[in-house]
Amino acid sequence: MPRPLNVALIGTGFMGRAHSNAWMSVNKFFDLPLDAVMHTVCGSDLEDTRAFAERWGWGRATATVSELAADDEIDLIDVTTPNDLHRAHAVAALAGGKHVACEKPLAGTLDDARAMRDAARTARARGTRAYVWFNYRRCPAVAYAHGLVAEGRLGRLYHVRGQYLQDWGGPATPLSWRFDAARAGSGAHGDLNAHVVDLACFVTGDEITEVTGAVETRFIRERPSPGGGTGPSTVDDCVGFLARFRSGAVGSFEASRLATGHANSNRLEINGELGSLSFDVERMNELEWFDNTVDAGRRGWTTIMCTTAGVHPYVEAYWPPGHALGYEHQFISQAADMIREISGGSAVVALADFDDAYRTQRVLDAALISARQRQAVSLDDPEQ
Ligand SMILES: NC(=O)c1ccc[n+]([C@@H]2O[C@H](COP(=O)([O-])OP(=O)(O)OC[C@H]3O[C@@H](n4cnc5c(N)ncnc54)[C@H](O)[C@@H]3O)[C@@H](O)[C@H]2O)c1
């Protein structure tokens, strides 16, 4: 009989729903040494949070975050609040001896991210773990691509191309915390480039040592306010930049919320000496592979359906071949891997901890410096 892992969730929005589903489902699909118990959910409005708890199966509802870190029954605190709250919520949880699973980006600012990394290092020495929900690592196609690169099937890597393109509907989209620089830190950049930078570093097993040639643009400066009238949008709508990896590979990254026609196109392409890989979240069950070692006459792009149990990670926990997986499975699989590590085992696919997420945050920060100062920014110095 698995022992319980009592989970508390902070936030009842988009990610609150995705994570509730993950905690609800993880022990149904995976055999694990700990049984996730949906102990408490915390939201900003008590009545709404009670309704959320009822709907998703949380045992208790509260609107007082400070209760969670002080509650001896709670083992893990899951943070799905706006970016400016990640630091306070995660650091308090770690200080209370709770494992933490925090949404990305690690924080809105590099200072917050550094404080979180340092708190996680201190907690780690006591056996407490701190993870970030870089969920796209757990698409079977992405995890499989990571394996192909690690096996050397692409040989020397030349180019890494990351794009995260969304279409948020232009100037009519109303204001929310996501358009407020004080709350979000940045716009499309922290929201979307955080994912592609993590994906690029995870799949290549490499790290970014220089950022240059960045552009940061805010096209829309005024948006409708939910309460009537309009108000300022203070974040970027698109940020692009170039990068060098430690291996010498070159990278380009692009995030936009104004990429008309692209609903959620999170794309990664890697070109190597022996082959190329290409992935797009909008076709998340497929990986495109060009194998340059095949005879010239038969060489071409192959679409691999990444739904074969035993070959493509996580698939065996879900459905038979071809019965495609979706967005929600990434979160369920991440919950499973966190439980495995917390109970002393190994994750199927490497989890991003606060050190990894801090490295990503440094890249994001460097891109904004590069854009504003029009210069290259080195990340090759010892980590600050
Ligand atoms: N991994 C992904 O694919 C992904 C996707 C979307 C968002 N995110 C990240 O998840 C986080 C949340 O985004 P979202 O889209 O769920 O936002 P959201 O606005 O839908 O939800 C935020 C929630 O936080 C709650 N909240 C705010 N202040 C609070 C407080 N002081 N105490 C308790 N609860 C509080 C709100 O009530 C709301 O329920 C952000 O960091 C975002 O970047 C990640």
Ligand as a Chemical Component Dictionary entry (heavy atoms), coordinates in Angstrom:
data_LIG
# 
_chem_comp.id                   LIG 
_chem_comp.type                 NON-POLYMER 
_chem_comp.pdbx_formal_charge   0 
_chem_comp.three_letter_code    LIG 
# 
loop_
_chem_comp_atom.comp_id 
_chem_comp_atom.atom_id 
_chem_comp_atom.alt_atom_id 
_chem_comp_atom.type_symbol 
_chem_comp_atom.charge 
_chem_comp_atom.model_Cartn_x 
_chem_comp_atom.model_Cartn_y 
_chem_comp_atom.model_Cartn_z 
_chem_comp_atom.pdbx_ordinal 
LIG N1  N1  N 0  3.469  25.243 -17.932 1  
LIG C1  C1  C 0  2.608  25.835 -18.744 2  
LIG O1  O1  O 0  2.344  25.365 -19.849 3  
LIG C2  C2  C 0  1.915  27.100 -18.278 4  
LIG C3  C3  C 0  0.781  27.570 -18.952 5  
LIG C4  C4  C 0  0.140  28.700 -18.449 6  
LIG C5  C5  C 0  0.632  29.359 -17.333 7  
LIG N2  N2  N 1  1.767  28.891 -16.728 8  
LIG C6  C6  C 0  2.298  29.578 -15.524 9  
LIG O2  O2  O 0  1.429  29.273 -14.408 10 
LIG C7  C7  C 0  1.327  30.394 -13.547 11 
LIG C8  C8  C 0  -0.144 30.759 -13.396 12 
LIG O3  O3  O 0  -0.693 31.005 -14.663 13 
LIG P1  P1  P 0  -2.255 30.759 -14.955 14 
LIG O4  O4  O 0  -2.412 30.825 -16.437 15 
LIG O5  O5  O -1 -2.745 29.560 -14.229 16 
LIG O6  O6  O 0  -2.846 32.080 -14.303 17 
LIG P2  P2  P 0  -4.338 32.358 -13.869 18 
LIG O7  O7  O 0  -4.489 33.820 -13.833 19 
LIG O8  O8  O 0  -5.277 31.540 -14.692 20 
LIG O9  O9  O 0  -4.401 31.774 -12.378 21 
LIG C9  C9  C 0  -3.665 32.333 -11.317 22 
LIG C10 C10 C 0  -4.311 31.899 -10.016 23 
LIG O10 O10 O 0  -3.554 32.399 -8.907  24 
LIG C11 C11 C 0  -4.480 32.786 -7.911  25 
LIG N3  N3  N 0  -3.860 33.737 -7.001  26 
LIG C12 C12 C 0  -3.387 34.981 -7.289  27 
LIG N4  N4  N 0  -2.908 35.540 -6.177  28 
LIG C13 C13 C 0  -3.070 34.646 -5.179  29 
LIG C14 C14 C 0  -2.751 34.653 -3.788  30 
LIG N5  N5  N 0  -2.163 35.713 -3.220  31 
LIG N6  N6  N 0  -3.051 33.544 -3.061  32 
LIG C15 C15 C 0  -3.646 32.482 -3.638  33 
LIG N7  N7  N 0  -3.944 32.414 -4.947  34 
LIG C16 C16 C 0  -3.662 33.484 -5.698  35 
LIG C17 C17 C 0  -5.630 33.381 -8.691  36 
LIG O11 O11 O 0  -6.797 33.404 -7.917  37 
LIG C18 C18 C 0  -5.736 32.397 -9.846  38 
LIG O12 O12 O 0  -6.548 31.303 -9.480  39 
LIG C19 C19 C 0  2.191  31.497 -14.159 40 
LIG O13 O13 O 0  3.442  31.485 -13.563 41 
LIG C20 C20 C 0  2.301  31.086 -15.631 42 
LIG O14 O14 O 0  3.494  31.540 -16.250 43 
LIG C21 C21 C 0  2.392  27.779 -17.172 44 
# 
loop_
_chem_comp_bond.comp_id 
_chem_comp_bond.atom_id_1 
_chem_comp_bond.atom_id_2 
_chem_comp_bond.value_order 
_chem_comp_bond.pdbx_ordinal 
LIG N1  C1  SING 1  
LIG C1  O1  DOUB 2  
LIG C1  C2  SING 3  
LIG C2  C3  SING 4  
LIG C2  C21 DOUB 5  
LIG C3  C4  DOUB 6  
LIG C4  C5  SING 7  
LIG C5  N2  DOUB 8  
LIG N2  C6  SING 9  
LIG N2  C21 SING 10 
LIG C6  O2  SING 11 
LIG C6  C20 SING 12 
LIG O2  C7  SING 13 
LIG C7  C8  SING 14 
LIG C7  C19 SING 15 
LIG C8  O3  SING 16 
LIG O3  P1  SING 17 
LIG P1  O4  DOUB 18 
LIG P1  O5  SING 19 
LIG P1  O6  SING 20 
LIG O6  P2  SING 21 
LIG P2  O7  DOUB 22 
LIG P2  O8  SING 23 
LIG P2  O9  SING 24 
LIG O9  C9  SING 25 
LIG C9  C10 SING 26 
LIG C10 O10 SING 27 
LIG C10 C18 SING 28 
LIG O10 C11 SING 29 
LIG C11 N3  SING 30 
LIG C11 C17 SING 31 
LIG N3  C12 SING 32 
LIG N3  C16 SING 33 
LIG C12 N4  DOUB 34 
LIG N4  C13 SING 35 
LIG C13 C14 SING 36 
LIG C13 C16 DOUB 37 
LIG C14 N5  SING 38 
LIG C14 N6  DOUB 39 
LIG N6  C15 SING 40 
LIG C15 N7  DOUB 41 
LIG N7  C16 SING 42 
LIG C17 O11 SING 43 
LIG C17 C18 SING 44 
LIG C18 O12 SING 45 
LIG C19 O13 SING 46 
LIG C19 C20 SING 47 
LIG C20 O14 SING 48 
# 
